[in-house]
Amino acid sequence: MAQHDLIANALKRAKRLAHDGILRSSDLPSADRARLLRSGWLTRIVRGYYVLGTPGREGESGVWYGHDFRSFARLYLADRFRREYCLSARDSIEVHIGEPAVPAQIVVNTRKQSAKVSLPFNSSILVIPGYLSDVVEDVDGLRVMSLAEALCRVPSSYLEANPLKATIALRSLRDPVSSIGKILLGKGMPVVAGRIVAAYRAIGQDKIADDIKRTMTAAGHKLVETNPFASPVPDFGRPKAASPQALRVRAMWATMRTKVIEVFPADPGISKSTADLLQSIRDVYRHDAYNSLSIEGFDVTEGLIEMVRTGAWDPTGNERDFRTKDALAAKGYADAFNLVLESVSRVLRGEGPGEVAGADLHGWYTALFGPSVRAAIIAPADLAGYRSGPVYIRGANHVPPNAAHMSDMMEELFALLKEESSAAVRAVLGHLIFVHIHPFLDGNGRTARFLMNLMFVSGGWPWTIIRSERSRRSRYFAALDKAHVTRTEIHDFAKFLREEMNIDWGAARTSRADVKAQARSDSQPPDA
């Protein structure tokens, strides 16, 4: 049998036996294991455990922290401790609120001796002989404290360092007075009670704070309220869905909107007629398509874009046009661009931009990939709804959320787009949070830029093109990643978009040389 057949058969067996991508040595015959290790399909984690993945991804820390680390922890901890373990209070909170990325070290409480298991990318599992809760919950395959108990046991330093996570956790409890009150009374924790009461008061939940305080004082405890947050926590209102993921979207929006307004102080308002405004957008189509597609790695030329625009691209009579990935992407972009123009037209006629985006966005996305469906490269079912599996952004620290949370998070994003009065905030945070969610397997960047421009135009700002020249592309991705990871630092991204908005595309050409020359000449940021 040929070597590639042996590898394919070994891979098929490994996929069938893997535990969410993780394999024990004992799961595979030694010959299969050796073949998959040599060919790069299998990577060692620690003695006795391997991760199954595409060759070449072993250097991707985002995949490890976003998926493989937690998958390994599930299997390893169950193998080693069975059910006699519990994650620390901090790690329990992060599991409960659905944090997509795992911290560099998971702390595990057991009845065993201390031990540290060193893992890839400077990560580790620290096993300590610590507190095991009387009631341990299984969440996402891991043994964790209840959210109420974890909040009572986590150090105040965690709340101070992670105010958004803490707020999401506090607001995620279904019946905080009962669940937290029972733990505080049962364990006799008046100091912790003072911190919890003050935390609820700091996030605008005064009734909950008063009820917990009343419960503790009735039992004879004297409380001193100590606010664990170093700075005020923004009020982010009531989400449409009660999930921690919806709360995260709303918290990010509330935290960052004022920083966007510092860069975009007031919307200028629409000054052109509908016809003139739509024509001005059509006039920059070639530049927009070239740059947006080039950012995503497609090798498009001005000639190809012009062929698509004029209808000279012939997928029925020309086999090369029908099959070429770059041509399919260019045709899909043209189709989606035209749909976005229809959305812009509706907004200019007076419809709410948030309502229009909620109704039309999935149509833009499907149009991007319509030519690939017709070429039988993508199955039609792949375009239905949001993604159903994990997705990773190469080279980024941000790990997109679990696919199970897509509907809640997108519903919250559309609700915020409807509520927000500033078009610039809708544009900047709409783009950022859409990419943060990453609701589709592909096309997220192009769709996010369409969403951004619909929102910019709705407030009288110009259609904004992000240049694909290497230094601009790098700055774009770095600013996005910084905002995603910190969930507070939006200034760099907002400032970057304001700079891109200043380019006069009316006099520009689309060649690579012109894009680079334009980037070099734009060394000064525009006036805020």
C-alpha positions in Angstrom: 0.0 0.0 0.0 1.3 3.5 -0.9 2.5 5.7 1.9 -0.2 8.3 1.4 -2.9 5.6 1.7 -1.4 4.4 4.9 -1.4 7.9 6.3 -5.0 8.5 5.1 -6.2 5.3 6.8 -4.3 6.2 10.0 -5.9 9.6 10.0 -9.4 8.2 9.5 -8.9 5.9 12.5 -7.5 8.8 14.6 -10.4 11.1 13.8 -12.8 8.4 14.9 -11.0 7.8 18.2 -10.1 11.4 19.1 -11.7 13.2 22.1 -12.4 16.6 20.6 -9.1 16.5 18.8 -7.1 15.0 21.6 -5.7 11.4 21.6 -4.1 9.3 24.3 -1.1 7.1 23.3 -3.3 4.1 24.1 -6.0 5.2 21.7 -3.9 4.5 18.6 -1.8 1.6 17.3 1.9 2.5 17.5 2.3 2.3 13.7 -0.6 4.8 13.1 0.9 7.1 15.8 4.3 7.0 14.2 3.0 7.8 10.7 0.8 10.7 11.9 3.7 12.1 14.0 6.1 12.0 11.0 3.6 13.5 8.6 2.6 16.3 11.0 -1.0 15.3 11.7 -0.2 14.5 15.3 1.7 16.7 17.8 2.8 15.7 21.2 1.4 17.7 24.2 2.8 15.7 27.1 3.8 12.2 27.6 0.9 10.0 26.6 -1.2 12.7 25.0 -1.3 14.2 21.5 -3.3 16.7 19.5 -4.7 15.9 16.1 -4.5 18.8 13.6 -3.5 20.1 10.2 0.2 19.9 9.5 1.8 23.3 10.0 -0.5 24.6 12.7 1.7 23.4 15.6 3.0 27.0 15.8 -0.4 28.5 16.2 -0.8 29.6 19.8 -4.4 30.8 19.1 -5.6 27.3 18.3 -4.0 26.0 21.5 -5.5 28.6 23.8 -8.8 28.8 21.9 -9.5 25.0 21.7 -6.8 22.4 22.3 -5.9 23.5 25.8 -9.4 23.1 27.2 -10.0 19.9 25.2 -6.8 18.4 26.7 -7.7 19.6 30.2 -11.1 17.8 30.0 -9.5 14.5 29.0 -6.4 14.7 31.2 -8.1 15.8 34.4 -10.8 13.1 34.0 -8.2 10.4 33.3 -6.0 11.5 36.3 -8.6 12.5 38.9 -11.9 11.0 37.7 -14.4 13.2 39.5 -12.2 14.2 42.4 -11.2 17.6 41.3 -12.6 21.1 40.9 -11.2 24.1 39.0 -10.2 27.2 41.1 -12.7 30.0 41.7 -11.1 32.1 38.9 -11.1 29.3 36.3 -14.7 28.3 37.3 -15.9 31.8 36.7 -14.2 31.9 33.2 -15.9 28.6 32.3 -19.3 29.8 33.5 -19.2 33.0 31.5 -17.9 31.3 28.4 -14.5 32.9 28.0 -13.3 31.6 24.7 -9.6 31.8 25.5 -8.1 29.8 28.4 -5.6 31.6 30.7 -1.9 30.5 30.5 -2.4 28.4 33.7 -5.4 26.4 34.8 -5.4 25.9 38.6 -7.0 22.6 39.8 -8.0 21.9 43.4 -7.7 18.2 44.4 -6.9 16.0 47.4 -3.6 15.1 45.8 -0.1 16.5 46.2 0.9 19.7 44.4 2.2 19.2 40.8 2.7 21.4 37.8 2.2 20.0 34.3 4.1 22.1 31.7 2.3 22.4 28.3 2.9 24.0 24.9 3.2 27.8 24.5 4.2 28.4 28.1 0.9 27.1 29.4 0.4 24.8 32.3 -1.9 23.0 34.7 -1.2 23.6 38.4 -2.6 20.9 40.7 -2.9 22.0 44.4 -4.3 20.3 47.4 -7.1 22.8 47.8 -10.8 23.4 48.6 -13.3 21.0 47.0 -16.8 22.3 47.0 -19.6 20.2 48.4 -21.5 20.9 45.2 -19.4 20.6 42.0 -21.0 21.3 38.6 -20.1 19.8 35.2 -19.9 22.7 32.7 -18.4 22.2 29.3 -16.9 18.8 30.4 -15.0 20.4 33.3 -15.7 20.1 37.1 -16.2 23.6 38.4 -17.6 25.4 41.4 -21.1 26.9 41.1 -20.9 30.5 39.7 -22.2 31.8 43.0 -19.6 30.0 45.1 -16.8 31.0 42.7 -17.8 34.7 43.1 -17.7 34.3 46.8 -14.3 32.6 46.8 -12.4 34.4 44.1 -9.8 37.0 45.4 -10.8 40.6 45.3 -7.8 41.2 43.0 -9.5 39.2 40.3 -12.6 41.5 40.4 -10.4 44.6 40.4 -8.3 43.4 37.4 -11.2 42.0 35.4 -14.2 44.4 36.0 -16.0 43.4 32.7 -15.7 39.7 33.4 -16.8 40.2 37.0 -19.8 42.3 35.9 -20.8 39.6 33.4 -20.5 36.9 36.1 -22.5 39.0 38.7 -25.3 39.7 36.1 -25.4 36.1 34.9 -26.7 34.7 38.2 -30.4 33.8 37.9 -31.2 34.3 41.6 -28.2 36.0 43.2 -29.9 36.8 46.5 -30.7 33.2 47.2 -27.7 31.5 45.6 -25.0 33.9 47.0 -26.9 34.4 50.3 -26.9 30.7 51.1 -23.1 30.5 50.6 -22.3 33.7 52.5 -24.5 32.6 55.5 -23.5 28.9 55.4 -19.8 29.7 55.3 -20.0 32.8 57.6 -18.3 35.2 55.1 -19.2 38.8 56.2 -16.1 40.4 54.7 -16.9 38.7 51.3 -20.5 39.8 51.7 -19.4 43.4 52.0 -17.4 43.1 48.8 -20.2 41.3 46.9 -22.8 43.9 48.0 -20.6 46.8 47.0 -19.9 45.1 43.6 -23.6 44.8 42.9 -24.1 48.4 43.9 -21.3 49.5 41.6 -22.9 47.8 38.6 -26.2 49.5 39.3 -28.0 46.5 40.9 -29.0 48.3 44.1 -32.0 46.1 44.9 -29.9 42.9 44.8 -27.2 44.6 46.9 -29.8 45.7 49.5 -31.5 42.3 49.6 -28.2 40.5 50.2 -27.2 43.0 52.9 -30.6 42.7 54.6 -30.2 38.9 54.6 -26.8 39.1 56.2 -27.7 41.7 58.8 -30.8 39.8 59.8 -28.5 36.8 60.6 -26.4 39.0 62.9 -23.5 39.9 60.6 -22.2 43.4 60.4 -21.2 44.4 56.8 -18.7 46.9 55.6 -19.2 47.6 51.9 -15.9 47.6 50.0 -16.1 48.3 46.3 -13.6 45.9 44.5 -13.6 47.9 41.3 -10.8 50.5 40.9 -12.9 52.7 38.5 -16.6 53.1 37.7 -18.1 50.2 35.7 -20.2 51.5 32.8 -23.9 50.8 32.8 -24.6 48.7 29.7 -28.4 48.3 30.2 -30.4 45.2 29.8 -29.4 42.7 27.0 -32.1 41.1 24.8 -30.7 37.7 25.9 -29.6 36.9 29.4 -26.6 34.8 28.4 -23.1 35.8 29.5 -22.1 36.1 25.8 -24.9 38.7 25.2 -23.7 40.6 28.3 -20.2 40.6 26.9 -21.2 42.2 23.7 -23.1 44.9 25.5 -20.3 45.4 28.0 -17.8 45.9 25.2 -20.1 48.5 23.5 -20.7 50.5 26.7 -17.0 50.5 27.7 -15.7 51.6 24.3 -18.3 54.0 22.8 -17.1 57.2 24.6 -13.6 56.5 23.3 -15.0 56.3 19.7 -16.8 59.6 20.2 -13.5 61.2 21.2 -12.2 60.5 17.7 -15.5 61.0 15.9 -17.1 63.8 18.0 -20.3 64.5 15.9 -21.9 63.0 12.8 -21.8 65.5 10.0 -25.2 64.6 8.7 -26.2 63.7 5.1 -25.7 66.7 2.7 -26.0 65.1 -0.7 -29.0 63.9 -2.6 -29.7 60.2 -2.5 -28.8 59.9 -6.2 -25.5 61.8 -5.8 -24.5 59.9 -2.7 -25.1 56.5 -4.3 -23.2 57.6 -7.3 -20.2 58.7 -5.2 -20.1 55.2 -3.7 -20.3 53.5 -7.1 -17.4 55.7 -8.2 -15.1 54.2 -5.7 -16.2 50.6 -6.2 -13.0 49.5 -8.0 -10.8 50.9 -5.2 -13.1 49.3 -2.6 -13.2 45.9 -4.2 -9.4 45.8 -4.9 -8.4 46.7 -1.3 -11.1 44.7 0.5 -10.3 41.6 -1.5 -6.5 42.1 -1.3 -6.7 42.4 2.5 -8.2 38.9 2.6 -5.4 37.5 0.4 -7.1 37.4 -3.0 -4.9 38.2 -6.0 -7.2 40.6 -7.8 -6.3 43.1 -10.5 -7.9 46.2 -11.7 -8.6 44.4 -15.0 -10.4 41.6 -13.3 -12.5 44.0 -11.2 -13.4 46.0 -14.3 -14.4 42.7 -16.2 -16.8 41.8 -13.4 -18.2 45.4 -13.2 -18.9 45.6 -16.9 -20.1 42.0 -17.3 -17.2 40.8 -19.3 -16.5 38.0 -16.8 -18.0 35.0 -18.4 -18.4 32.0 -16.1 -20.6 30.1 -18.6 -18.4 30.4 -21.6 -15.0 30.5 -20.0 -13.9 27.6 -17.8 -11.1 29.6 -16.3 -13.5 32.3 -15.2 -15.8 29.7 -13.8 -13.2 28.0 -11.6 -10.7 30.7 -10.6 -10.9 31.4 -6.9 -9.9 35.1 -7.3 -12.5 35.6 -10.1 -15.2 34.0 -8.0 -14.3 36.2 -5.1 -14.4 39.3 -7.3 -17.8 38.4 -8.7 -19.2 37.6 -5.3 -17.9 41.0 -4.0 -19.6 42.8 -6.9 -22.9 41.1 -6.2 -22.7 41.8 -2.4 -21.6 45.4 -3.1 -24.8 46.0 -5.1 -26.9 44.6 -2.3 -25.2 46.9 0.2 -26.0 49.8 -2.1 -29.7 48.8 -1.9 -29.4 48.7 1.9 -27.8 52.2 1.8 -30.7 53.4 -0.4 -33.2 52.2 2.2 -31.4 54.0 5.0 -31.4 57.2 2.9 -35.1 56.8 2.5 -35.5 56.9 6.2 -35.3 53.3 7.4 -33.3 52.7 10.6 -29.7 51.6 9.8 -29.8 49.0 12.6 -33.0 47.5 11.3 -31.7 47.4 7.7 -28.5 45.8 8.8 -30.4 43.1 10.8 -32.6 42.4 7.8 -30.0 42.5 5.0 -26.6 41.4 6.4 -27.0 37.7 5.8 -27.9 38.5 2.2 -24.7 40.3 1.7 -22.8 37.3 3.1 -24.5 34.8 0.9 -23.9 37.0 -2.2 -20.2 37.0 -1.5 -20.2 33.2 -1.9 -22.9 32.8 -4.5 -20.5 32.3 -7.4 -18.6 29.6 -5.4 -21.9 27.8 -4.7 -22.7 27.9 -8.4 -19.2 26.5 -9.2 -19.9 23.6 -6.8 -16.9 24.7 -4.6 -19.1 25.5 -1.6 -22.3 23.5 -0.7 -25.4 25.7 -0.4 -26.0 24.4 3.1 -22.7 26.0 4.2 -24.2 29.4 3.8 -27.3 28.7 6.0 -27.2 30.5 9.3 -24.2 31.1 11.4 -21.1 28.8 11.8 -21.6 25.6 13.7 -17.9 24.9 14.5 -14.8 26.7 15.8 -12.9 29.2 13.7 -9.4 30.8 14.3 -7.8 34.0 13.1 -4.3 33.3 11.9 -1.7 35.4 13.6 -4.2 36.9 16.1 -4.4 36.6 19.8 -8.1 36.9 19.8 -10.1 33.6 19.9 -13.6 33.9 18.5 -16.4 32.7 20.8 -17.9 29.2 20.7 -20.3 28.6 17.8 -23.1 27.8 20.3 -23.3 31.5 21.2 -23.6 33.0 17.7 -27.3 33.7 17.8 -27.3 35.4 21.2 -24.3 37.6 20.4 -25.5 38.6 16.9 -29.0 39.4 18.3 -27.3 41.6 20.8 -25.2 43.3 18.2 -28.2 44.1 16.0 -30.1 45.4 19.1 -27.2 47.8 19.9 -27.0 49.0 16.3 -30.7 49.9 16.6 -30.3 51.7 20.0 -27.1 53.7 19.2 -27.6 57.3 18.2 -24.0 57.9 16.9 -23.4 56.7 13.3 -19.7 56.7 13.9 -20.1 54.5 17.0 -22.3 52.1 15.1 -19.7 51.9 12.3 -16.6 51.5 14.5 -18.0 49.2 17.1 -20.3 47.4 14.6 -17.2 46.4 12.6 -15.2 45.5 15.7 -17.8 43.4 17.5 -18.9 41.7 14.3 -15.3 40.5 13.7 -15.0 39.7 17.5 -18.0 37.3 17.1 -16.8 36.0 13.8 -20.3 34.5 13.0 -19.3 32.9 9.7 -16.6 30.4 8.7 -15.4 32.8 6.0 -16.1 36.3 4.7 -16.2 38.0 8.1 -13.8 40.8 7.2 -15.6 41.8 4.0 -19.0 41.6 5.6 -17.7 43.7 8.6 -16.4 46.4 6.3 -19.8 46.5 4.5 -21.5 46.9 7.8 -19.1 49.6 8.8 -19.7 51.6 5.7 -23.5 51.3 5.9 -23.3 52.8 9.3 -20.8 55.5 8.3 -22.9 56.6 5.4 -26.1 56.7 7.6 -24.5 59.6 9.5 -23.1 61.5 6.6 -19.5 60.1 6.8 -17.8 59.1 3.6 -17.6 55.5 2.4 -14.3 54.4 3.9 -11.8 52.1 2.2 -9.1 50.4 4.3 -6.0 50.2 2.2 -4.4 46.8 1.6 -0.8 48.1 1.5 1.2 45.9 3.9 1.9 48.6 6.6 -1.8 49.7 6.6 -3.0 46.1 6.6 -0.7 45.2 9.6 -1.8 48.3 11.5 -5.5 47.5 10.8 -5.2 43.9 12.1 -3.0 45.0 15.1 -5.6 47.6 16.2 -8.4 45.1 15.8 -6.6 42.5 17.8 -5.7 44.9 20.6 -9.4 45.9 20.9 -10.5 42.3 20.9 -8.1 41.1 23.5 -8.4 44.0 25.9 -12.1 44.7 25.2 -11.5 48.3 26.2 -8.7 49.7 24.0 -10.6 51.0 20.9 -8.7 54.3 20.4 -6.1 52.9 18.0 -8.7 51.3 15.8 -11.0 54.4 15.7 -8.0 56.6 14.9 -6.9 54.3 12.2 -10.3 54.4 10.5 -10.4 58.2 10.8 -7.1 58.3 8.9 -8.4 55.9 6.2 -11.5 58.1 5.8 -9.2 61.0 4.8 -8.1 59.4 1.5 -9.4 61.1 -1.6 -10.3 58.2 -3.8 -11.7 60.4 -6.5 -8.2 61.0 -7.8 -6.7 57.6 -7.0 -5.8 54.7 -9.1 -5.9 51.1 -8.0 -2.5 49.7 -8.9 -0.3 48.3 -6.2 2.3 51.0 -6.7 -0.3 53.8 -6.3 -1.7 52.2 -3.1 1.8 52.0 -1.7 2.6 55.6 -2.7 -0.6 56.8 -1.2 0.2 55.1 2.1 3.6 56.7 2.2 2.1 60.2 1.7 -0.5 59.7 4.4 1.9 60.0 7.3 -0.1 62.6 9.3 -3.4 61.7 11.0 -6.4 63.9 10.1 -7.9 66.5 12.4 -10.3 64.9 14.9 
